[in-house]
């Protein structure tokens, strides 16, 4: 059996702020919007390759939150400087850099990264 990563769900306080960040800054395209029973927006889904990134309004899940360390999005090494400049132009500070990753946070403080494999 081969397992794949189906989805990652992040809890956010403001779906509006999160959508602005993920859609405009990271250029992800919304693939689905989930409504609650009262027809209020409760989640926004993005397709990231074969994996879904689900942004869910904080408090919607009955499951206790665990300590997710980082969600890393794959980039090409050649695009690293462009992504770094894009974040800085959007007023998003780089919290840490390693030889293979740029670390930053979304509006809710979720730790994110742009990562690439070492050049061979």
N, CA, C and O atoms as CSV, one atom per row, in Angstrom:
chain,resi,resn,atom,element,x,y,z
A,1,UNK,N,N,0.838,-1.195,0.000
A,1,UNK,CA,C,0.000,0.000,0.000
A,1,UNK,C,C,0.874,1.246,0.000
A,1,UNK,O,O,1.861,1.324,0.732
A,2,UNK,N,N,0.511,2.199,-0.811
A,2,UNK,CA,C,1.215,3.472,-0.856
A,2,UNK,C,C,0.334,4.550,-0.261
A,2,UNK,O,O,-0.809,4.732,-0.679
A,3,UNK,N,N,0.862,5.255,0.701
A,3,UNK,CA,C,0.130,6.363,1.301
A,3,UNK,C,C,0.552,7.671,0.654
A,3,UNK,O,O,1.702,7.842,0.251
A,4,UNK,N,N,-0.394,8.581,0.565
A,4,UNK,CA,C,-0.101,9.935,0.114
A,4,UNK,C,C,-0.650,10.890,1.155
A,4,UNK,O,O,-1.476,10.502,1.981
A,5,UNK,N,N,-0.204,12.118,1.124
A,5,UNK,CA,C,-0.733,13.135,2.029
A,5,UNK,C,C,-1.977,13.720,1.382
A,5,UNK,O,O,-1.886,14.378,0.345
A,6,UNK,N,N,-3.140,13.486,1.983
A,6,UNK,CA,C,-4.414,13.930,1.416
A,6,UNK,C,C,-4.672,15.405,1.676
A,6,UNK,O,O,-4.954,16.156,0.742
A,7,UNK,N,N,-4.578,15.835,2.945
A,7,UNK,CA,C,-4.836,17.245,3.249
A,7,UNK,C,C,-4.157,17.670,4.538
A,7,UNK,O,O,-3.778,16.853,5.378
A,8,UNK,N,N,-4.021,18.977,4.659
A,8,UNK,CA,C,-3.555,19.624,5.882
A,8,UNK,C,C,-4.616,20.649,6.229
A,8,UNK,O,O,-5.004,21.448,5.376
A,9,UNK,N,N,-5.095,20.643,7.465
A,9,UNK,CA,C,-6.094,21.613,7.911
A,9,UNK,C,C,-5.442,22.559,8.911
A,9,UNK,O,O,-4.859,22.124,9.904
A,10,UNK,N,N,-5.546,23.853,8.639
A,10,UNK,CA,C,-5.027,24.878,9.540
A,10,UNK,C,C,-6.192,25.661,10.115
A,10,UNK,O,O,-7.130,26.013,9.399
A,11,UNK,N,N,-6.129,25.931,11.397
A,11,UNK,CA,C,-7.140,26.728,12.076
A,11,UNK,C,C,-6.775,28.202,11.949
A,11,UNK,O,O,-5.636,28.592,12.203
A,12,UNK,N,N,-7.763,29.029,11.548
A,12,UNK,CA,C,-7.530,30.466,11.392
A,12,UNK,C,C,-8.620,31.250,12.109
A,12,UNK,O,O,-9.741,30.762,12.255
A,13,UNK,N,N,-8.303,32.453,12.557
A,13,UNK,CA,C,-9.300,33.278,13.245
A,13,UNK,C,C,-10.148,34.064,12.265
A,13,UNK,O,O,-11.313,34.344,12.546
A,14,UNK,N,N,-9.586,34.426,11.122
A,14,UNK,CA,C,-10.314,35.205,10.116
A,14,UNK,C,C,-10.136,34.555,8.750
A,14,UNK,O,O,-9.041,34.563,8.187
A,15,UNK,N,N,-11.212,33.996,8.226
A,15,UNK,CA,C,-11.134,33.404,6.892
A,15,UNK,C,C,-10.847,34.465,5.838
A,15,UNK,O,O,-10.171,34.190,4.847
A,16,UNK,N,N,-11.354,35.666,6.047
A,16,UNK,CA,C,-11.123,36.758,5.098
A,16,UNK,C,C,-9.639,37.111,5.023
A,16,UNK,O,O,-9.081,37.207,3.930
A,17,UNK,N,N,-9.002,37.303,6.170
A,17,UNK,CA,C,-7.568,37.624,6.194
A,17,UNK,C,C,-6.748,36.463,5.642
A,17,UNK,O,O,-5.780,36.670,4.910
A,18,UNK,N,N,-7.140,35.243,5.995
A,18,UNK,CA,C,-6.424,34.068,5.502
A,18,UNK,C,C,-6.551,33.950,3.990
A,18,UNK,O,O,-5.578,33.637,3.305
A,19,UNK,N,N,-7.754,34.201,3.465
A,19,UNK,CA,C,-7.943,34.109,2.020
A,19,UNK,C,C,-7.101,35.154,1.289
A,19,UNK,O,O,-6.505,34.856,0.255
A,20,UNK,N,N,-7.050,36.354,1.811
A,20,UNK,CA,C,-6.211,37.386,1.202
A,20,UNK,C,C,-4.761,36.926,1.155
A,20,UNK,O,O,-4.103,37.043,0.121
A,21,UNK,N,N,-4.266,36.404,2.265
A,21,UNK,CA,C,-2.879,35.955,2.351
A,21,UNK,C,C,-2.602,34.804,1.384
A,21,UNK,O,O,-1.687,34.887,0.566
A,22,UNK,N,N,-3.387,33.740,1.476
A,22,UNK,CA,C,-3.112,32.548,0.674
A,22,UNK,C,C,-3.421,32.755,-0.811
A,22,UNK,O,O,-2.740,32.188,-1.665
A,23,UNK,N,N,-4.440,33.562,-1.127
A,23,UNK,CA,C,-4.796,33.789,-2.533
A,23,UNK,C,C,-3.921,34.845,-3.195
A,23,UNK,O,O,-3.452,34.645,-4.316
A,24,UNK,N,N,-3.696,35.963,-2.516
A,24,UNK,CA,C,-2.954,37.061,-3.136
A,24,UNK,C,C,-1.444,36.937,-2.968
A,24,UNK,O,O,-0.697,37.110,-3.931
A,25,UNK,N,N,-0.994,36.640,-1.762
A,25,UNK,CA,C,0.451,36.578,-1.522
A,25,UNK,C,C,1.042,35.277,-2.056
A,25,UNK,O,O,2.051,35.294,-2.761
A,26,UNK,N,N,0.408,34.136,-1.717
A,26,UNK,CA,C,0.949,32.846,-2.146
A,26,UNK,C,C,0.406,32.383,-3.496
A,26,UNK,O,O,0.881,31.393,-4.051
A,27,UNK,N,N,-0.583,33.094,-4.021
A,27,UNK,CA,C,-1.169,32.810,-5.334
A,27,UNK,C,C,-1.819,31.439,-5.434
A,27,UNK,O,O,-1.792,30.822,-6.499
A,28,UNK,N,N,-2.406,30.947,-4.340
A,28,UNK,CA,C,-3.162,29.704,-4.388
A,28,UNK,C,C,-4.563,30.003,-4.898
A,28,UNK,O,O,-5.100,31.083,-4.654
A,29,UNK,N,N,-5.151,29.050,-5.604
A,29,UNK,CA,C,-6.510,29.209,-6.113
A,29,UNK,C,C,-7.476,28.401,-5.260
A,29,UNK,O,O,-7.240,27.227,-4.976
A,30,UNK,N,N,-8.571,29.045,-4.855
A,30,UNK,CA,C,-9.601,28.372,-4.064
A,30,UNK,C,C,-10.224,27.277,-4.919
A,30,UNK,O,O,-10.601,27.516,-6.066
A,31,UNK,N,N,-10.331,26.069,-4.355
A,31,UNK,CA,C,-10.997,24.990,-5.090
A,31,UNK,C,C,-12.361,24.670,-4.486
A,31,UNK,O,O,-13.194,24.044,-5.141
A,32,UNK,N,N,-12.597,25.092,-3.243
A,32,UNK,CA,C,-13.908,24.851,-2.628
A,32,UNK,C,C,-14.090,25.747,-1.416
A,32,UNK,O,O,-13.136,26.097,-0.721
A,33,UNK,N,N,-15.343,26.107,-1.184
A,33,UNK,CA,C,-15.734,26.849,0.013
A,33,UNK,C,C,-16.763,26.008,0.746
A,33,UNK,O,O,-17.738,25.551,0.149
A,34,UNK,N,N,-16.549,25.805,2.035
A,34,UNK,CA,C,-17.458,25.004,2.853
A,34,UNK,C,C,-18.303,25.925,3.722
A,34,UNK,O,O,-17.787,26.859,4.335
A,35,UNK,N,N,-19.596,25.659,3.770
A,35,UNK,CA,C,-20.514,26.442,4.592
A,35,UNK,C,C,-20.987,25.612,5.769
A,35,UNK,O,O,-21.061,24.386,5.685
A,36,UNK,N,N,-21.311,26.288,6.877
A,36,UNK,CA,C,-21.892,25.583,8.015
A,36,UNK,C,C,-23.404,25.470,7.807
A,36,UNK,O,O,-23.922,25.886,6.770
A,37,UNK,N,N,-24.113,24.908,8.791
A,37,UNK,CA,C,-25.560,24.705,8.669
A,37,UNK,C,C,-26.324,26.010,8.502
A,37,UNK,O,O,-27.400,26.024,7.904
A,38,UNK,N,N,-25.781,27.106,9.022
A,38,UNK,CA,C,-26.429,28.422,8.908
A,38,UNK,C,C,-26.003,29.146,7.621
A,38,UNK,O,O,-26.318,30.321,7.430
A,39,UNK,N,N,-25.287,28.436,6.745
A,39,UNK,CA,C,-24.818,28.980,5.465
A,39,UNK,C,C,-23.726,30.040,5.609
A,39,UNK,O,O,-23.536,30.867,4.717
A,40,UNK,N,N,-23.013,30.012,6.734
A,40,UNK,CA,C,-21.861,30.893,6.934
A,40,UNK,C,C,-20.601,30.162,6.476
A,40,UNK,O,O,-20.485,28.946,6.629
A,41,UNK,N,N,-19.672,30.909,5.919
A,41,UNK,CA,C,-18.416,30.313,5.482
A,41,UNK,C,C,-17.677,29.749,6.690
A,41,UNK,O,O,-17.457,30.456,7.673
A,42,UNK,N,N,-17.296,28.482,6.616
A,42,UNK,CA,C,-16.575,27.843,7.716
A,42,UNK,C,C,-15.194,27.342,7.310
A,42,UNK,O,O,-14.350,27.083,8.167
A,43,UNK,N,N,-14.954,27.200,5.975
A,43,UNK,CA,C,-13.654,26.697,5.524
A,43,UNK,C,C,-13.420,27.074,4.066
A,43,UNK,O,O,-14.355,27.178,3.272
A,44,UNK,N,N,-12.150,27.276,3.738
A,44,UNK,CA,C,-11.719,27.517,2.363
A,44,UNK,C,C,-10.666,26.464,2.044
A,44,UNK,O,O,-9.736,26.249,2.821
A,45,UNK,N,N,-10.818,25.815,0.906
A,45,UNK,CA,C,-9.889,24.767,0.498
A,45,UNK,C,C,-9.087,25.220,-0.714
A,45,UNK,O,O,-9.609,25.851,-1.633
A,46,UNK,N,N,-7.798,24.876,-0.689
A,46,UNK,CA,C,-6.897,25.128,-1.808
A,46,UNK,C,C,-6.285,23.805,-2.242
A,46,UNK,O,O,-6.000,22.947,-1.406
A,47,UNK,N,N,-6.084,23.637,-3.526
A,47,UNK,CA,C,-5.401,22.451,-4.049
A,47,UNK,C,C,-3.927,22.801,-4.200
A,47,UNK,O,O,-3.576,23.776,-4.865
A,48,UNK,N,N,-3.072,22.005,-3.581
A,48,UNK,CA,C,-1.618,22.165,-3.667
A,48,UNK,C,C,-1.063,20.867,-4.234
A,48,UNK,O,O,-0.708,19.961,-3.480
A,49,UNK,N,N,-0.987,20.773,-5.541
A,49,UNK,CA,C,-0.592,19.514,-6.165
A,49,UNK,C,C,-1.658,18.465,-5.885
A,49,UNK,O,O,-2.827,18.664,-6.215
A,50,UNK,N,N,-1.268,17.367,-5.288
A,50,UNK,CA,C,-2.211,16.298,-4.951
A,50,UNK,C,C,-2.799,16.468,-3.553
A,50,UNK,O,O,-3.650,15.681,-3.139
A,51,UNK,N,N,-2.355,17.478,-2.832
A,51,UNK,CA,C,-2.754,17.680,-1.441
A,51,UNK,C,C,-3.677,18.884,-1.319
A,51,UNK,O,O,-3.517,19.877,-2.028
A,52,UNK,N,N,-4.646,18.784,-0.410
A,52,UNK,CA,C,-5.521,19.913,-0.112
A,52,UNK,C,C,-5.002,20.661,1.104
A,52,UNK,O,O,-4.572,20.048,2.081
A,53,UNK,N,N,-5.042,21.982,1.044
A,53,UNK,CA,C,-4.795,22.824,2.206
A,53,UNK,C,C,-6.149,23.376,2.612
A,53,UNK,O,O,-6.776,24.119,1.857
A,54,UNK,N,N,-6.597,23.012,3.800
A,54,UNK,CA,C,-7.913,23.417,4.287
A,54,UNK,C,C,-7.743,24.449,5.392
A,54,UNK,O,O,-7.137,24.163,6.425
A,55,UNK,N,N,-8.274,25.640,5.180
A,55,UNK,CA,C,-8.262,26.680,6.204
A,55,UNK,C,C,-9.626,26.662,6.866
A,55,UNK,O,O,-10.640,26.908,6.213
A,56,UNK,N,N,-9.656,26.373,8.156
A,56,UNK,CA,C,-10.914,26.233,8.871
A,56,UNK,C,C,-11.020,27.285,9.958
A,56,UNK,O,O,-10.064,27.555,10.685
A,57,UNK,N,N,-12.198,27.870,10.051
A,57,UNK,CA,C,-12.432,28.892,11.067
A,57,UNK,C,C,-12.200,28.287,12.446
A,57,UNK,O,O,-12.755,27.238,12.775
A,58,UNK,N,N,-11.383,28.948,13.242
A,58,UNK,CA,C,-11.037,28.460,14.576
A,58,UNK,C,C,-12.298,28.160,15.368
A,58,UNK,O,O,-13.256,28.932,15.351
A,59,UNK,N,N,-12.285,27.027,16.062
A,59,UNK,CA,C,-13.419,26.621,16.880
A,59,UNK,C,C,-14.402,25.724,16.157
A,59,UNK,O,O,-15.369,25.265,16.765
A,60,UNK,N,N,-14.182,25.458,14.863
A,60,UNK,CA,C,-15.104,24.619,14.100
A,60,UNK,C,C,-14.849,23.143,14.353
A,60,UNK,O,O,-15.749,22.325,14.159
A,61,UNK,N,N,-13.660,22.784,14.777
A,61,UNK,CA,C,-13.311,21.386,14.985
A,61,UNK,C,C,-13.433,21.026,16.455
A,61,UNK,O,O,-13.029,21.793,17.329
A,62,UNK,N,N,-13.992,19.855,16.720
A,62,UNK,CA,C,-14.089,19.363,18.096
A,62,UNK,C,C,-12.798,18.670,18.511
A,62,UNK,O,O,-12.634,18.294,19.672
A,63,UNK,N,N,-11.894,18.504,17.573
A,63,UNK,CA,C,-10.635,17.823,17.851
A,63,UNK,C,C,-9.652,18.820,18.448
A,63,UNK,O,O,-9.451,19.898,17.888
A,64,UNK,N,N,-9.029,18.474,19.589
A,64,UNK,CA,C,-8.045,19.391,20.179
A,64,UNK,C,C,-6.896,19.655,19.208
A,64,UNK,O,O,-6.512,18.785,18.427
A,65,UNK,N,N,-6.364,20.853,19.272
A,65,UNK,CA,C,-5.261,21.232,18.395
A,65,UNK,C,C,-3.958,20.631,18.901
A,65,UNK,O,O,-3.686,20.636,20.101
A,66,UNK,N,N,-3.165,20.120,17.990
A,66,UNK,CA,C,-1.841,19.635,18.343
A,66,UNK,C,C,-0.819,20.655,17.881
A,66,UNK,O,O,-1.172,21.660,17.265
A,67,UNK,N,N,0.422,20.405,18.171
A,67,UNK,CA,C,1.461,21.373,17.842
A,67,UNK,C,C,2.080,21.122,16.484
A,67,UNK,O,O,3.140,20.504,16.393
A,68,UNK,N,N,1.443,21.585,15.440
A,68,UNK,CA,C,2.006,21.476,14.101
A,68,UNK,C,C,3.217,22.398,14.015
A,68,UNK,O,O,3.114,23.589,14.310
A,69,UNK,N,N,4.340,21.866,13.620
A,69,UNK,CA,C,5.580,22.643,13.597
A,69,UNK,C,C,5.660,23.583,12.403
A,69,UNK,O,O,5.932,24.773,12.567
A,70,UNK,N,N,5.427,23.062,11.206
A,70,UNK,CA,C,5.547,23.885,10.001
A,70,UNK,C,C,4.819,23.205,8.844
A,70,UNK,O,O,4.750,21.978,8.776
A,71,UNK,N,N,4.287,24.002,7.953
A,71,UNK,CA,C,3.772,23.516,6.673
A,71,UNK,C,C,4.701,24.095,5.615
A,71,UNK,O,O,4.789,25.312,5.455
A,72,UNK,N,N,5.395,23.218,4.896
A,72,UNK,CA,C,6.380,23.661,3.907
A,72,UNK,C,C,5.846,23.427,2.497
A,72,UNK,O,O,5.434,22.319,2.151
A,73,UNK,N,N,5.859,24.481,1.693
A,73,UNK,CA,C,5.431,24.409,0.307
A,73,UNK,C,C,6.666,24.271,-0.574
A,73,UNK,O,O,7.650,24.986,-0.387
A,74,UNK,N,N,6.612,23.360,-1.525
A,74,UNK,CA,C,7.749,23.117,-2.405
A,74,UNK,C,C,7.903,24.201,-3.457
A,74,UNK,O,O,6.937,24.591,-4.112
A,75,UNK,N,N,9.122,24.678,-3.610
A,75,UNK,CA,C,9.447,25.659,-4.652
A,75,UNK,C,C,10.680,25.167,-5.406
A,75,UNK,O,O,11.375,24.256,-4.956
A,76,UNK,N,N,10.937,25.775,-6.545
A,76,UNK,CA,C,12.174,25.508,-7.273
A,76,UNK,C,C,13.262,26.402,-6.696
A,76,UNK,O,O,12.997,27.543,-6.317
A,77,UNK,N,N,14.476,25.890,-6.629
A,77,UNK,CA,C,15.604,26.666,-6.109
A,77,UNK,C,C,15.747,27.979,-6.868
A,77,UNK,O,O,16.058,29.012,-6.275
A,78,UNK,N,N,15.523,27.940,-8.166
A,78,UNK,CA,C,15.674,29.143,-8.991
A,78,UNK,C,C,14.647,30.220,-8.643
A,78,UNK,O,O,14.857,31.391,-8.956
A,79,UNK,N,N,13.544,29.841,-8.000
A,79,UNK,CA,C,12.491,30.799,-7.649
A,79,UNK,C,C,12.604,31.335,-6.221
A,79,UNK,O,O,11.812,32.186,-5.816
A,80,UNK,N,N,13.569,30.848,-5.468
A,80,UNK,CA,C,13.679,31.218,-4.051
A,80,UNK,C,C,13.758,32.736,-3.839
A,80,UNK,O,O,13.017,33.280,-3.021
A,81,UNK,N,N,14.634,33.413,-4.555
A,81,UNK,CA,C,14.787,34.858,-4.372
A,81,UNK,C,C,13.511,35.613,-4.737
A,81,UNK,O,O,13.162,36.597,-4.086
A,82,UNK,N,N,12.821,35.157,-5.770
A,82,UNK,CA,C,11.559,35.801,-6.160
A,82,UNK,C,C,10.500,35.653,-5.073
A,82,UNK,O,O,9.779,36.604,-4.772
A,83,UNK,N,N,10.405,34.455,-4.479
A,83,UNK,CA,C,9.436,34.251,-3.395
A,83,UNK,C,C,9.810,35.083,-2.171
A,83,UNK,O,O,8.937,35.648,-1.511
A,84,UNK,N,N,11.092,35.158,-1.871
A,84,UNK,CA,C,11.533,35.967,-0.732
A,84,UNK,C,C,11.157,37.428,-0.948
A,84,UNK,O,O,10.624,38.074,-0.046
A,85,UNK,N,N,11.428,37.943,-2.124
A,85,UNK,CA,C,11.095,39.335,-2.437
A,85,UNK,C,C,9.583,39.561,-2.383
A,85,UNK,O,O,9.131,40.603,-1.907
A,86,UNK,N,N,8.808,38.605,-2.862
A,86,UNK,CA,C,7.343,38.720,-2.838
A,86,UNK,C,C,6.838,38.832,-1.400
A,86,UNK,O,O,5.981,39.665,-1.106
A,87,UNK,N,N,7.362,37.999,-0.508
A,87,UNK,CA,C,6.962,38.066,0.902
A,87,UNK,C,C,7.325,39.421,1.498
A,87,UNK,O,O,6.497,40.053,2.153
A,88,UNK,N,N,8.544,39.864,1.277
A,88,UNK,CA,C,8.994,41.133,1.846
A,88,UNK,C,C,8.189,42.306,1.293
A,88,UNK,O,O,7.852,43.225,2.040
A,89,UNK,N,N,7.875,42.291,0.000
A,89,UNK,CA,C,7.062,43.348,-0.605
A,89,UNK,C,C,5.658,43.383,-0.002
A,89,UNK,O,O,5.040,44.445,0.079
A,90,UNK,N,N,5.154,42.216,0.424
A,90,UNK,CA,C,3.826,42.133,1.042
A,90,UNK,C,C,3.872,42.450,2.538
A,90,UNK,O,O,2.849,42.384,3.219
A,91,UNK,N,N,5.065,42.795,3.051
A,91,UNK,CA,C,5.202,43.134,4.464
A,91,UNK,C,C,5.261,41.928,5.379
A,91,UNK,O,O,4.992,42.038,6.576
A,92,UNK,N,N,5.611,40.780,4.828
A,92,UNK,CA,C,5.686,39.543,5.608
A,92,UNK,C,C,7.153,39.253,5.890
A,92,UNK,O,O,7.915,38.950,4.972
A,93,UNK,N,N,7.552,39.343,7.158
A,93,UNK,CA,C,8.959,39.122,7.475
A,93,UNK,C,C,9.369,37.649,7.355
A,93,UNK,O,O,8.578,36.743,7.616
A,94,UNK,N,N,10.598,37.444,6.961
A,94,UNK,CA,C,11.189,36.108,6.959
A,94,UNK,C,C,11.682,35.878,8.386
A,94,UNK,O,O,12.554,36.603,8.864
A,95,UNK,N,N,11.128,34.874,9.068
A,95,UNK,CA,C,11.510,34.650,10.466
A,95,UNK,C,C,12.818,33.881,10.591
A,95,UNK,O,O,13.528,34.016,11.588
A,96,UNK,N,N,13.136,33.077,9.584
A,96,UNK,CA,C,14.362,32.289,9.616
A,96,UNK,C,C,14.654,31.795,8.206
A,96,UNK,O,O,13.744,31.576,7.406
A,97,UNK,N,N,15.935,31.626,7.920
A,97,UNK,CA,C,16.351,31.035,6.646
A,97,UNK,C,C,17.314,29.898,6.921
A,97,UNK,O,O,18.157,29.986,7.813
A,98,UNK,N,N,17.182,28.834,6.151
A,98,UNK,CA,C,18.168,27.758,6.153
A,98,UNK,C,C,18.664,27.630,4.712
A,98,UNK,O,O,18.150,28.315,3.828
A,99,UNK,N,N,19.635,26.781,4.462
A,99,UNK,CA,C,20.095,26.641,3.077
A,99,UNK,C,C,18.994,26.180,2.111
A,99,UNK,O,O,19.110,26.379,0.901
A,100,UNK,N,N,17.935,25.568,2.638
A,100,UNK,CA,C,16.905,24.998,1.774
A,100,UNK,C,C,15.508,25.548,2.020
A,100,UNK,O,O,14.574,25.156,1.321
A,101,UNK,N,N,15.330,26.445,2.993
A,101,UNK,CA,C,13.983,26.915,3.335
A,101,UNK,C,C,13.963,28.380,3.752
A,101,UNK,O,O,14.928,28.910,4.302
A,102,UNK,N,N,12.818,29.020,3.467
A,102,UNK,CA,C,12.487,30.351,3.979
A,102,UNK,C,C,11.290,30.169,4.899
A,102,UNK,O,O,10.275,29.612,4.481
A,103,UNK,N,N,11.387,30.626,6.140
A,103,UNK,CA,C,10.303,30.464,7.106
A,103,UNK,C,C,9.592,31.791,7.333
A,103,UNK,O,O,10.229,32.842,7.413
A,104,UNK,N,N,8.271,31.733,7.437
A,104,UNK,CA,C,7.445,32.920,7.652
A,104,UNK,C,C,6.136,32.477,8.285
A,104,UNK,O,O,5.920,31.283,8.491
A,105,UNK,N,N,5.261,33.427,8.595
A,105,UNK,CA,C,3.988,33.090,9.243
A,105,UNK,C,C,2.820,33.671,8.472
A,105,UNK,O,O,2.936,34.701,7.809
A,106,UNK,N,N,1.679,32.980,8.576
A,106,UNK,CA,C,0.446,33.524,8.007
A,106,UNK,C,C,-0.157,34.493,9.018
A,106,UNK,O,O,0.411,34.658,10.098
A,107,UNK,N,N,-1.288,35.145,8.716
A,107,UNK,CA,C,-1.858,36.136,9.641
A,107,UNK,C,C,-2.212,35.588,11.025
A,107,UNK,O,O,-2.322,36.360,11.978
A,108,UNK,N,N,-2.393,34.260,11.154
A,108,UNK,CA,C,-2.714,33.664,12.450
A,108,UNK,C,C,-1.501,33.102,13.168
A,108,UNK,O,O,-1.640,32.479,14.220
A,109,UNK,N,N,-0.325,33.310,12.620
A,109,UNK,CA,C,0.884,32.815,13.267
A,109,UNK,C,C,1.214,31.371,12.941
A,109,UNK,O,O,2.122,30.801,13.546
A,110,UNK,N,N,0.492,30.756,11.990
A,110,UNK,CA,C,0.862,29.412,11.553
A,110,UNK,C,C,2.207,29.503,10.852
A,110,UNK,O,O,2.393,30.340,9.968
A,111,UNK,N,N,3.141,28.651,11.239
A,111,UNK,CA,C,4.494,28.686,10.684
A,111,UNK,C,C,4.508,27.986,9.327
A,111,UNK,O,O,4.124,26.823,9.206
A,112,UNK,N,N,4.957,28.718,8.317
A,112,UNK,CA,C,5.007,28.221,6.949
A,112,UNK,C,C,6.430,28.314,6.426
A,112,UNK,O,O,7.275,29.001,7.001
A,113,UNK,N,N,6.682,27.617,5.335
A,113,UNK,CA,C,8.009,27.682,4.710
A,113,UNK,C,C,7.883,27.451,3.215
A,113,UNK,O,O,6.959,26.786,2.747
A,114,UNK,N,N,8.827,28.013,2.477
A,114,UNK,CA,C,9.066,27.648,1.084
A,114,UNK,C,C,10.350,26.837,1.116
A,114,UNK,O,O,11.379,27.321,1.588
A,115,UNK,N,N,10.298,25.612,0.619
A,115,UNK,CA,C,11.464,24.728,0.694
A,115,UNK,C,C,11.779,24.114,-0.662
A,115,UNK,O,O,10.896,23.903,-1.494
A,116,UNK,N,N,13.060,23.833,-0.858
A,116,UNK,CA,C,13.520,23.168,-2.076
A,116,UNK,C,C,14.573,22.151,-1.687
A,116,UNK,O,O,15.167,22.232,-0.612
A,117,UNK,N,N,14.797,21.205,-2.562
A,117,UNK,CA,C,15.817,20.200,-2.317
A,117,UNK,C,C,17.197,20.778,-2.601
A,117,UNK,O,O,17.333,21.711,-3.393
A,118,UNK,N,N,18.234,20.219,-1.948
A,118,UNK,CA,C,19.596,20.676,-2.231
A,118,UNK,C,C,19.951,20.428,-3.695
A,118,UNK,O,O,19.501,19.457,-4.303
A,119,UNK,N,N,20.759,21.316,-4.240
A,119,UNK,CA,C,21.246,21.104,-5.605
A,119,UNK,C,C,22.268,19.992,-5.578
A,119,UNK,O,O,23.077,19.898,-4.655
A,120,UNK,N,N,22.228,19.155,-6.590
A,120,UNK,CA,C,23.159,18.013,-6.635
A,120,UNK,C,C,24.286,18.280,-7.584
A,120,UNK,O,O,25.164,17.435,-7.752
